[in-house]
Amino acid sequence: MRKPPPASSPPPPPVLPRAGQGMRGADGHLGYLLRQAGTALRRRMELALADLAVTPPQFTVMTMLAAYPGASGADVARLALLTPQTLTVIVANLERAGLVARQADAAHGRIRRIALTAAGERLLRACRARVAGIEREMAAGLSAAEERAVRRWLARVAAAADGAG
């Protein structure tokens, strides 16, 4: 019987780039870079808000409720980019904590309007201060005009996606 030839050594694993390098940098696919940036922001927000017992989705919901008080659950789900089911769980948790209140719509009894309570407004102010710090760090090195250009571009990307769906 013949012995099989000795197996060659497997190739060494590839050296993976850090964020900002290789395909994770300026040469990467735009969609990937957006996702990478969004994930990095979410991680930083999770850490910044953890001791306040607020998650990034809860922060987003409270932010949208502050901007659009009395919005319906369906409206807030769309604004916060959440499924209606996820929003229902978030609102129930916020309501249990006394941070939001729901009230039946005067004209459409099945629609429940959601608003921040005074406690929700106070907590949101604390959260916003922390998130604003993260955003300042993200924009460090950009001129005011460059930051406005990035904001306009991101808004256009989102608006185009809304129009396509």
N, C-alpha and C positions, 0 to 999 in steps of 0.2 A: 504494500500500500504506500502510496505517495502521501507525503505530508503536504498540506496546503502551503502555498507561499506565505511568508510572514506578512501579517497585515501592516500596512504603512500607518504611520501615526496620523491621527485625525488632524486636520488643519487647526491652527489656533483660532480661538473665537475672535470675531472682529472687535476692533476697538470702537466702542460706541461713542458718538459725539455727545458733548454736553449741550444743554440748551444754548442756542446762539451760534453753534458750530455746525459745519457740514450741512446736511439736509434739514437740520433743526435750526439753521440760521437763515441768512438772507437768500440763500439759493434754494431753500425748501419750498414745497408747494404751499401756496397761499392758504388754502383751507386748513392744512395741517398747522401752519403757523398761528392762525386764528384760534384753533382748538388748543394748541399748546399755551398760548397766552391766556385764554379763558380758564384753563385748568390751573395755571400758576396763580391767577387772581383768586380763584375759588379757594385754593389751599391757603393763601395768605389771609383771606377773609375768615375762613374757618378758625384759624389760629387767633386772629384778632378779636373775634366775637365769642370765642368759646366760653370765657369766664362770665359773659353776659347771658349764657345759655340761649344764644340765637344762632341759627344756621343761616348760610347764605340765601337759601330759598325763603326763609322766614323774613330776612332782611329785605329781600326784593318785594315780597308781598306787602310788608309794612310801608316800604317806600312808595309803592304804587297806590296804596290806600291813602297815604298822605297827599299824594299828587292828585288823586281822583276820589275824594271822600264820597262814600255812598255808592260806590260802584257795585255791580252785582258780582257774584262769584264767578260767573262765566266771563265777565269782562276782566276781572282781576287775573283769572287763569291765562287769558290771552295776553294781557299786559306783562305778566310775570314769566311768560313762556313755560307754563306748567300745564300738565293735564288737569282736567276738572277733578279727577279723583285725588291727585296729589294736593291740589288746592284745598279740597274739602278736609283732608287730614290736617294740613297746616293751619287752616282757619279754626278748626275744632281745638287744636292745641293752643293757639293764640287766645281763643275765647276762654278756654279753661283757665289760662293764666291771667285773665282779666285785661288783656292787651287790645282786644277788638270786641266789638259788639255787633250783633246782627239784628236787623229789624225788617219785618215784612214790608214790601213795597206797597204804598197806598193804593196804587192803581192795579197792580198785578200781584195778588196775594202769594203766588208761588215764588216770586222773585224775592230773594233776601238781599237787602243792602247791607254792606259791611263798612264799618268805620273804625278808626283807631279810638281807643279810650284815652283819657289823660295819661294813664300809666303807659300805654302804648306809644304815645307821642314822646314821653320822657325817655323811654328806652330807645326809641328810634333816634333821638338826638344823640344819645351816647354812642350808638352804633355808627351813625353818620360821621361823627368826629373821627372814629377809628378808620373807617373806610376812606374818608377824605385823605387821611395821612397816607394810606396805601396808594391812592390815586396820584397824590403829589409825587411820591417816589417813582411811580410808573412813568410819569410825565417828565421826570427830571432830565434835563439835557435838551428838552424840546423848547423852542421859543413859543410864545403865546400863539403866533400865527401857525406854527407847525402843529401845535396841539389842536387848534380849531380845525385845521385841515384833516387831521386824523379823525376827530369827532365827526366831521361832515362825511368823510369817506365811510366810516363805520355805519352811520345812519343811512347812507345811500345803499350800502350792501344789504342792510336789514330791510329797507323799504323795497328794494328790488325783489328780495326773497318773498316778502309779503305779497307783492303783486304777482309773483309766479305761482303762488299756492292758491 
